[in-house]
């Protein structure tokens, strides 16, 4: 599962992005990968590891909901590729 969010400010300022991804690692743990920054530039990332999918999903949902409350909108992959 990958969720991409965009925050658009004014036309003069570049959009910001926030991406959340759930991924299994080699040790049967679930990683929540979060990346954020300004569109078109290198961003920052954090990886948190959870013992099962349920814990990871709850954590990812909390991060996603927090960013939606801050004004980010769901992005379509075509919109992200265009920027």
N, C-alpha and C positions, 0 to 999 in steps of 0.2 A: 504494500500500500504506500503510495506517495501522494502527498498533498502539497500543492504549490499555491502560494498566496502572493498577491501583489498589493502594494500601497502606492497609489498615484497621488502626487501632490499637485503642483502647478505645472503647466507645460514647460516652463524653464528648468524645472528641477527633475532629475532622473527618478524613475520609479524605484522603490525598494522591494526586495523579494524576501520571502521566508518559505523554506521547503522543509517538510517533515517526511521521513521515510522509515518504514519498519523493514528490517532485514535480518535473516537468520545468519549466524556465524558458524564456524566449523565446530564449535563446542556445544551445539544445540541450545544456544542462548539467543535471545532476541535483542537486537540493537535498535535503538531509536536514534536516527541520524538527523540532526537539525542543522540547516545552513541558512544564513541570512546575510544581507548586505545590500549594496546599491546595484541595480541592474547594469550589466556591462562591465562590472569590475569584480575583482576577487573578493569573496566574502569570508565570513568566519564560519566555523563549524564546531559542533560538539557531538560526541557519541556517548550515549548512556546505554548500559547493558542491563537487561532484566532476565530473570530466570524462566519466565514463561510468557506466552503471547498475550495473555489477559493483562498482566501488569504493564507490559509494553504498550498495549493498545490504550489503556486508561491514561498512561502518561502522555502518549502522543495526542490523545483527544484533549487533554488539559492544555497542552501547548497550543494546539490549533485553535481552541475556543478562546484562549487568552489573546491570540493575535487577531482573531475576528472581532473581538470587542475593542481592540485598539484601532480598528478601521481598515484592516487588510481585507481584500476580497479574494475569492477563489479565482485562480487564473486558469486559462485554457493553454495547453502546450503551444498552440499556434501563436498566441499572443506573446508568450515568452520568447519564442524563436524570432519574432519580428523585431524585438528590441535589441 
